[in-house]
Amino acid sequence: MESSQNPANPTPADKPSAEVEVEVYAAPRFWPFVGVGALVGVVVAFISAFTGEESADFSRGSIAGFLAVGFAFFGVLLAGIVYLVVDRITRKKARRALAVPMGDPEHR
């Protein structure tokens, strides 16, 4: 192994500094957005299945189940888009801060 790959005496640039600059913002949680989107899709599916015309070929329960799968899928997609928009807005409001590493220096 060459000495340039792993120097015995690290240069000042190799040593970790006492403070690290970080970006701090309140990031939204992903799974609540997805859960609410799916739930809204299922509720809309049940409302549309039980308020629509009754079919001679299918029961209202089977229509509700079929619509629930499709509407929940689109609800999750729409919730994902809303999540990305909210995340982008909160990221714009981020601020810079200085963080001080804590703990044993050999574990950094």
DSSP file (Angstrom, degrees, kcal/mol; ACC not computed):
  #  RESIDUE AA STRUCTURE BP1 BP2  ACC     N-H-->O    O-->H-N    N-H-->O    O-->H-N    TCO  KAPPA ALPHA  PHI   PSI    X-CA   Y-CA   Z-CA
    1    1 A M              0   0    0      0, 0.0     2,-0.1     0, 0.0     0, 0.0   0.000 360.0 360.0 360.0 136.1    0.0    0.0    0.0
    2    2 A E    >>  -     0   0    0      1,-0.1     4,-1.0     5,-0.0     3,-0.7  -0.457 360.0-126.3 -79.8 153.2    1.3    3.4   -0.9
    3    3 A S  T 34 S+     0   0    0      1,-0.2    -1,-0.1     2,-0.2     5,-0.1   0.731 107.1  63.6 -71.9 -20.1    1.7    6.1    1.7
    4    4 A S  T 34 S+     0   0    0      1,-0.2    -1,-0.2     2,-0.1    -2,-0.0   0.754  99.6  53.8 -75.3 -22.5   -0.4    8.5   -0.4
    5    5 A Q  T <4 S+     0   0    0     -3,-0.7    -1,-0.2     1,-0.3    -2,-0.2   0.867 128.1  13.5 -78.1 -36.6   -3.5    6.3   -0.1
    6    6 A N  S  < S-     0   0    0     -4,-1.0    -1,-0.3     4,-0.0    -2,-0.1  -0.685  82.9-158.0-140.2  82.4   -3.4    6.1    3.7
    7    7 A P        -     0   0    0      0, 0.0    -3,-0.1     0, 0.0    -4,-0.0  -0.308  15.5-140.5 -68.0 145.1   -1.1    8.7    5.2
    8    8 A A  S    S+     0   0    0      1,-0.2    -5,-0.0    -5,-0.1     0, 0.0   0.868  97.0  43.2 -71.0 -37.1    0.2    8.1    8.7
    9    9 A N  S    S-     0   0    0     -3,-0.0    -1,-0.2     0, 0.0    -3,-0.0  -0.912  89.9-141.2-111.1 106.0   -0.1   11.7    9.7
   10   10 A P        -     0   0    0      0, 0.0    -2,-0.0     0, 0.0    -4,-0.0  -0.325  16.2-121.0 -67.3 147.6   -3.4   13.1    8.4
   11   11 A T    >>  -     0   0    0      1,-0.1     3,-1.4    -4,-0.0     4,-1.0  -0.376  32.3-100.1 -78.2 164.8   -3.5   16.6    7.0
   12   12 A P  T 34 S+     0   0    0      0, 0.0     3,-0.2     0, 0.0    -1,-0.1   0.806 124.2  59.0 -58.1 -28.6   -5.7   19.3    8.6
   13   13 A A  T 34 S+     0   0    0      1,-0.2     4,-0.1     3,-0.0     0, 0.0   0.789 102.9  53.5 -70.3 -25.6   -8.3   18.7    5.8
   14   14 A D  T <4 S+     0   0    0     -3,-1.4    -1,-0.2     2,-0.1     3,-0.0   0.742  91.0  88.9 -80.1 -23.9   -8.5   15.0    6.8
   15   15 A K  S  < S-     0   0    0     -4,-1.0     2,-0.2    -3,-0.2    -4,-0.0  -0.523  87.9-111.3 -75.9 139.3   -9.3   15.8   10.4
   16   16 A P        -     0   0    0      0, 0.0    -1,-0.1     0, 0.0    -2,-0.1  -0.491  33.7-123.9 -69.7 138.1  -13.0   16.2   11.3
   17   17 A S        -     0   0    0     -2,-0.2     3,-0.0     2,-0.1    -4,-0.0  -0.332  16.6-116.0 -77.2 164.5  -13.9   19.7   12.2
   18   18 A A  S    S+     0   0    0      1,-0.1     2,-0.4    82,-0.1    -1,-0.1   0.801  99.2  37.8 -71.8 -28.7  -15.5   20.6   15.5
   19   19 A E        -     0   0    0     81,-0.2     2,-0.4    79,-0.0    81,-0.2  -0.949  66.9-158.9-127.3 146.2  -18.7   21.9   13.8
   20   20 A V  E     -A   99   0A   0     79,-3.1    79,-3.6    -2,-0.4     2,-0.5  -0.979  20.3-128.4-123.3 133.2  -20.5   20.7   10.8
   21   21 A E  E     +A   98   0A   0     -2,-0.4     2,-0.3    77,-0.2    77,-0.2  -0.702  36.5 175.7 -83.0 128.2  -22.9   22.9    8.8
   22   22 A V  E     -A   97   0A   0     75,-3.0    75,-2.5    -2,-0.5     2,-0.5  -0.860  31.5-121.0-129.2 162.0  -26.3   21.2    8.2
   23   23 A E  E     -A   96   0A   0     -2,-0.3     2,-0.5    73,-0.2    73,-0.2  -0.924  28.4-161.9-105.6 126.8  -29.6   22.1    6.7
   24   24 A V  E     +A   95   0A   0     71,-3.1    71,-2.2    -2,-0.5     2,-0.3  -0.933  22.9 144.3-115.7 126.4  -32.5   21.9    9.1
   25   25 A Y        -     0   0    0     -2,-0.5     2,-1.2    69,-0.2    66,-0.1  -0.984  53.7-103.8-153.7 158.3  -36.2   21.8    8.0
   26   26 A A        -     0   0    0     -2,-0.3    67,-0.1    64,-0.2    64,-0.1  -0.708  41.4-160.7 -86.1  96.9  -39.4   20.1    9.1
   27   27 A A        -     0   0    0     -2,-1.2    60,-0.1     1,-0.1     2,-0.1  -0.600  16.1-121.7 -80.6 135.7  -39.8   17.2    6.7
   28   28 A P        -     0   0    0      0, 0.0     2,-0.4     0, 0.0    -1,-0.1  -0.386  28.1-108.6 -71.8 155.5  -43.3   15.7    6.3
   29   29 A R     >  -     0   0    0      1,-0.1     4,-0.7    -2,-0.1     0, 0.0  -0.696  21.6-149.0 -87.0 138.8  -43.7   12.0    7.0
   30   30 A F  H >> S+     0   0    0     -2,-0.4     4,-1.8     1,-0.2     3,-0.5   0.932  85.5  55.9 -75.3 -48.6  -44.4    9.9    3.9
   31   31 A W  H 3> S+     0   0    0      1,-0.3     4,-2.8     2,-0.2     5,-0.2   0.825 101.5  55.5 -65.2 -35.7  -46.6    7.1    5.2
   32   32 A P  H 3> S+     0   0    0      0, 0.0     4,-2.4     0, 0.0    -1,-0.3   0.896 108.3  50.8 -61.7 -35.8  -49.3    9.2    6.8
   33   33 A F  H <X S+     0   0    0     -4,-0.7     4,-2.2    -3,-0.5    -2,-0.2   0.938 112.8  45.4 -62.7 -45.7  -49.8   10.9    3.4
   34   34 A V  H  X S+     0   0    0     -4,-1.8     4,-2.4     2,-0.2     5,-0.2   0.910 113.4  49.8 -65.1 -43.0  -50.0    7.5    1.6
   35   35 A G  H  X S+     0   0    0     -4,-2.8     4,-2.4     1,-0.2    -1,-0.2   0.917 112.1  46.6 -63.1 -44.2  -52.4    6.1    4.3
   36   36 A V  H  X S+     0   0    0     -4,-2.4     4,-2.7    -5,-0.2     5,-0.2   0.895 111.6  52.3 -66.2 -39.1  -54.7    9.1    4.1
   37   37 A G  H  X S+     0   0    0     -4,-2.2     4,-2.0    -5,-0.2    39,-0.2   0.918 112.0  45.2 -62.2 -43.4  -54.7    9.0    0.3
   38   38 A A  H  X S+     0   0    0     -4,-2.4     4,-2.2    37,-0.2    -2,-0.2   0.906 113.2  50.6 -66.4 -41.0  -55.6    5.3    0.3
   39   39 A L  H  X S+     0   0    0     -4,-2.4     4,-2.4     2,-0.2    -2,-0.2   0.914 110.1  49.0 -64.6 -43.2  -58.3    5.8    2.9
   40   40 A V  H  X S+     0   0    0     -4,-2.7     4,-2.4     1,-0.2    -1,-0.2   0.903 110.8  51.8 -62.8 -40.2  -59.9    8.7    0.9
   41   41 A G  H  X S+     0   0    0     -4,-2.0     4,-1.9    -5,-0.2    31,-0.3   0.900 110.7  47.2 -62.4 -41.2  -59.8    6.6   -2.2
   42   42 A V  H  X S+     0   0    0     -4,-2.2     4,-2.4     2,-0.2    -2,-0.2   0.900 111.7  50.3 -68.1 -40.9  -61.6    3.7   -0.4
   43   43 A V  H  X S+     0   0    0     -4,-2.4     4,-2.4     1,-0.2    -2,-0.2   0.925 111.3  48.2 -63.7 -43.6  -64.2    6.1    1.1
   44   44 A V  H  X S+     0   0    0     -4,-2.4     4,-2.4     1,-0.2    -1,-0.2   0.884 110.9  52.5 -63.5 -37.5  -65.0    7.6   -2.3
   45   45 A A  H  X S+     0   0    0     -4,-1.9     4,-2.1     2,-0.2    -2,-0.2   0.917 110.4  46.4 -64.6 -43.4  -65.2    4.1   -3.8
   46   46 A F  H  X S+     0   0    0     -4,-2.4     4,-2.1     2,-0.2    -2,-0.2   0.890 112.5  50.4 -67.9 -38.3  -67.8    3.0   -1.2
   47   47 A I  H  X S+     0   0    0     -4,-2.4     4,-1.2     1,-0.2    -2,-0.2   0.934 113.9  44.4 -64.2 -44.5  -69.8    6.2   -1.6
   48   48 A S  H  X S+     0   0    0     -4,-2.4     4,-0.9     1,-0.2    -2,-0.2   0.838 113.8  50.9 -70.4 -30.9  -69.9    5.8   -5.4
   49   49 A A  H  < S+     0   0    0     -4,-2.1    -1,-0.2    -5,-0.2    -2,-0.2   0.879 115.8  39.4 -73.1 -37.2  -70.7    2.0   -5.2
   50   50 A F  H  < S+     0   0    0     -4,-2.1    -1,-0.2     1,-0.2    -2,-0.2   0.567 118.6  45.8 -93.9  -8.0  -73.6    2.4   -2.8
   51   51 A T  H  < S+     0   0    0     -4,-1.2    -1,-0.2    -5,-0.2    -2,-0.2   0.556  99.7  83.2-105.0 -11.5  -75.1    5.5   -4.3
   52   52 A G  S  < S-     0   0    0     -4,-0.9     2,-0.1    -5,-0.2    -3,-0.0  -0.150  95.8 -67.4 -81.5-178.5  -74.9    4.5   -7.9
   53   53 A E        -     0   0    0      1,-0.1     2,-0.3    -2,-0.0    -1,-0.2  -0.402  53.5-112.0 -69.6 145.7  -77.4    2.3   -9.9
   54   54 A E        -     0   0    0     -2,-0.1     2,-0.3    -3,-0.1    -1,-0.1  -0.618  29.5-137.4 -81.7 137.5  -77.6   -1.3   -8.8
   55   55 A S        -     0   0    0      3,-0.5     5,-0.1    -2,-0.3     8,-0.1  -0.684   7.9-146.9 -95.5 146.7  -76.3   -3.8  -11.4
   56   56 A A  S    S+     0   0    0     -2,-0.3    -1,-0.1     1,-0.1     3,-0.1   0.738 100.0  47.2 -79.7 -23.4  -78.0   -7.1  -12.3
   57   57 A D  S    S+     0   0    0      1,-0.1     2,-0.3     2,-0.0    -1,-0.1   0.811 115.3  35.7 -88.7 -32.6  -74.7   -8.8  -12.9
   58   58 A F  S    S-     0   0    0      4,-0.0    -3,-0.5     3,-0.0    -1,-0.1  -0.916  76.0-121.3-127.6 148.4  -72.7   -7.7   -9.8
   59   59 A S     >  -     0   0    0     -2,-0.3     4,-1.9     1,-0.1     5,-0.2  -0.411  31.7-112.0 -78.5 163.0  -73.5   -7.1   -6.1
   60   60 A R  H  > S+     0   0    0      1,-0.2     4,-2.4     2,-0.2     5,-0.1   0.843 117.0  57.0 -64.5 -32.5  -72.9   -3.8   -4.5
   61   61 A G  H  > S+     0   0    0      2,-0.2     4,-2.3     1,-0.2    -1,-0.2   0.907 107.1  46.2 -65.5 -42.7  -70.2   -5.3   -2.4
   62   62 A S  H  > S+     0   0    0      2,-0.2     4,-2.2     1,-0.2    -1,-0.2   0.879 113.4  49.5 -69.6 -35.6  -68.2   -6.6   -5.4
   63   63 A I  H  X S+     0   0    0     -4,-1.9     4,-2.7     2,-0.2     5,-0.2   0.914 111.0  50.4 -66.2 -41.2  -68.5   -3.3   -7.1
   64   64 A A  H  X S+     0   0    0     -4,-2.4     4,-2.3     1,-0.2    -2,-0.2   0.908 111.0  48.8 -63.1 -42.0  -67.3   -1.5   -4.0
   65   65 A G  H  X S+     0   0    0     -4,-2.3     4,-1.6     2,-0.2    -1,-0.2   0.912 112.7  47.3 -64.3 -42.6  -64.3   -3.9   -3.7
   66   66 A F  H  X S+     0   0    0     -4,-2.2     4,-1.7     1,-0.2    -2,-0.2   0.936 115.6  44.4 -64.0 -47.2  -63.4   -3.4   -7.3
   67   67 A L  H  X S+     0   0    0     -4,-2.7     4,-3.3     1,-0.2     5,-0.3   0.848 107.7  60.1 -67.1 -32.7  -63.7    0.4   -7.1
   68   68 A A  H  X S+     0   0    0     -4,-2.3     4,-2.2    -5,-0.2     5,-0.2   0.896 104.6  49.2 -62.7 -39.7  -61.8    0.5   -3.8
   69   69 A V  H  X S+     0   0    0     -4,-1.6     4,-1.8     2,-0.2    -1,-0.2   0.947 116.7  41.0 -64.4 -47.7  -58.8   -1.0   -5.4
   70   70 A G  H  X S+     0   0    0     -4,-1.7     4,-2.1     2,-0.2    -2,-0.2   0.930 118.1  45.1 -67.6 -45.9  -58.7    1.4   -8.2
   71   71 A F  H  X S+     0   0    0     -4,-3.3     4,-2.2     1,-0.2    -1,-0.2   0.859 111.6  52.9 -69.5 -34.1  -59.6    4.5   -6.2
   72   72 A A  H  X S+     0   0    0     -4,-2.2     4,-2.4    -5,-0.3    -1,-0.2   0.900 107.9  52.4 -66.1 -39.2  -57.1    3.6   -3.5
   73   73 A F  H  X S+     0   0    0     -4,-1.8     4,-2.2    -5,-0.2    -2,-0.2   0.944 113.2  42.5 -59.8 -48.7  -54.4    3.3   -6.1
   74   74 A F  H  X S+     0   0    0     -4,-2.1     4,-2.5     1,-0.2    -1,-0.2   0.828 111.9  55.8 -70.0 -30.0  -55.2    6.8   -7.5
   75   75 A G  H  X S+     0   0    0     -4,-2.2     4,-2.4     2,-0.2   -37,-0.2   0.896 108.2  48.0 -65.4 -40.1  -55.5    8.2   -4.0
   76   76 A V  H  X S+     0   0    0     -4,-2.4     4,-2.2   -39,-0.2    -2,-0.2   0.905 111.9  49.8 -66.9 -41.7  -52.0    6.9   -3.2
   77   77 A L  H  X S+     0   0    0     -4,-2.2     4,-1.8     2,-0.2    -2,-0.2   0.933 113.2  45.8 -62.0 -45.3  -50.7    8.5   -6.4
   78   78 A L  H  X S+     0   0    0     -4,-2.5     4,-2.3     1,-0.2    -2,-0.2   0.893 111.9  51.6 -65.6 -39.2  -52.3   11.8   -5.6
   79   79 A A  H  X S+     0   0    0     -4,-2.4     4,-2.5     1,-0.2    -1,-0.2   0.864 107.1  54.2 -65.6 -35.4  -51.1   11.7   -2.0
   80   80 A G  H  X S+     0   0    0     -4,-2.2     4,-2.1     2,-0.2    -1,-0.2   0.889 108.8  48.1 -64.3 -39.2  -47.6   11.1   -3.2
   81   81 A I  H  X S+     0   0    0     -4,-1.8     4,-2.0     2,-0.2    -2,-0.2   0.917 111.8  49.3 -66.8 -42.5  -47.7   14.1   -5.4
   82   82 A V  H  X S+     0   0    0     -4,-2.3     4,-2.6     1,-0.2     5,-0.2   0.901 109.4  53.4 -62.4 -40.4  -49.1   16.2   -2.6
   83   83 A Y  H  X S+     0   0    0     -4,-2.5     4,-2.8     1,-0.2    -2,-0.2   0.926 107.9  49.7 -59.7 -45.4  -46.3   14.9   -0.4
   84   84 A L  H  X S+     0   0    0     -4,-2.1     4,-2.1     2,-0.2    -1,-0.2   0.891 111.6  48.7 -62.5 -39.2  -43.7   15.9   -2.9
   85   85 A V  H  X S+     0   0    0     -4,-2.0     4,-2.2     2,-0.2    -2,-0.2   0.934 113.2  46.4 -65.8 -45.8  -45.2   19.4   -3.1
   86   86 A V  H  X S+     0   0    0     -4,-2.6     4,-2.5     1,-0.2     5,-0.2   0.899 112.5  50.8 -64.2 -40.3  -45.3   19.8    0.7
   87   87 A D  H  X S+     0   0    0     -4,-2.8     4,-2.0    -5,-0.2    -1,-0.2   0.901 109.8  50.1 -63.7 -40.4  -41.7   18.5    1.0
   88   88 A R  H  X S+     0   0    0     -4,-2.1     4,-1.4    -5,-0.2    -2,-0.2   0.892 111.2  49.2 -65.0 -39.8  -40.5   21.0   -1.6
   89   89 A I  H  X S+     0   0    0     -4,-2.2     4,-0.8     1,-0.2    -2,-0.2   0.925 113.0  45.9 -66.4 -44.3  -42.2   23.9    0.2
   90   90 A T  H  < S+     0   0    0     -4,-2.5     3,-0.3     1,-0.2   -64,-0.2   0.833 108.7  57.0 -69.3 -30.2  -40.8   22.9    3.6
   91   91 A R  H >< S+     0   0    0     -4,-2.0     3,-1.3     1,-0.2    -1,-0.2   0.834 101.3  56.6 -68.4 -31.4  -37.3   22.5    2.0
   92   92 A K  H 3< S+     0   0    0     -4,-1.4    -1,-0.2     1,-0.3    -2,-0.2   0.788 104.0  54.2 -68.2 -26.3  -37.4   26.0    0.7
   93   93 A K  T 3< S+     0   0    0     -4,-0.8    -1,-0.3    -3,-0.3    -2,-0.2   0.253  84.5 129.1 -90.5  13.1  -38.0   27.2    4.3
   94   94 A A    <   -     0   0    0     -3,-1.3     2,-0.3   -69,-0.1   -69,-0.2  -0.268  42.9-155.7 -67.7 153.7  -34.9   25.4    5.5
   95   95 A R  E     -A   24   0A   0    -71,-2.2   -71,-3.1     2,-0.0     2,-0.3  -0.934  16.2-115.9-128.6 155.4  -32.3   27.2    7.5
   96   96 A R  E     +A   23   0A   0     -2,-0.3     2,-0.3   -73,-0.2   -73,-0.2  -0.689  36.7 172.4 -91.0 143.0  -28.6   26.5    8.0
   97   97 A A  E     -A   22   0A   0    -75,-2.5   -75,-3.0    -2,-0.3     2,-0.5  -0.947  32.5-114.5-143.4 162.5  -27.2   25.5   11.4
   98   98 A L  E     -A   21   0A   0     -2,-0.3     2,-0.4   -77,-0.2   -77,-0.2  -0.894  28.5-160.7-102.5 127.9  -24.0   24.3   12.9
   99   99 A A  E     -A   20   0A   0    -79,-3.6   -79,-3.1    -2,-0.5    -2,-0.0  -0.876   7.1-147.8-109.1 140.4  -24.0   20.8   14.4
  100  100 A V        -     0   0    0     -2,-0.4   -81,-0.2   -81,-0.2   -82,-0.1  -0.935  22.3-124.8-107.6 119.1  -21.4   19.6   16.9
  101  101 A P        -     0   0    0      0, 0.0     2,-0.3     0, 0.0     7,-0.0  -0.368  29.7-160.9 -61.6 138.6  -20.5   15.9   16.7
  102  102 A M        +     0   0    0      2,-0.1     2,-0.2    -2,-0.1     0, 0.0  -0.826  42.0  37.2-118.6 158.7  -21.0   14.1   19.9
  103  103 A G  S    S-     0   0    0     -2,-0.3     5,-0.1     3,-0.0     0, 0.0  -0.497 100.6 -12.7 102.1-170.8  -19.7   10.8   21.2
  104  104 A D    >   -     0   0    0     -2,-0.2     3,-1.7     1,-0.1     4,-0.1  -0.491  57.5-138.1 -69.0 128.3  -16.4    8.9   20.8
  105  105 A P  G >  S+     0   0    0      0, 0.0     3,-1.1     0, 0.0    -1,-0.1   0.767 100.0  61.9 -63.1 -25.1  -14.2   10.5   18.1
  106  106 A E  G 3  S+     0   0    0      1,-0.2    -2,-0.0     2,-0.1    -3,-0.0   0.640  99.2  57.0 -77.3 -10.3  -13.1    7.1   16.7
  107  107 A H  G <         0   0    0     -3,-1.7    -1,-0.2     1,-0.2    -3,-0.1   0.304 360.0 360.0 -99.2   8.5  -16.8    6.3   15.8
  108  108 A R    <         0   0    0     -3,-1.1    -1,-0.2    -4,-0.1    -2,-0.1   0.457 360.0 360.0 -85.4 360.0  -17.3    9.4   13.6
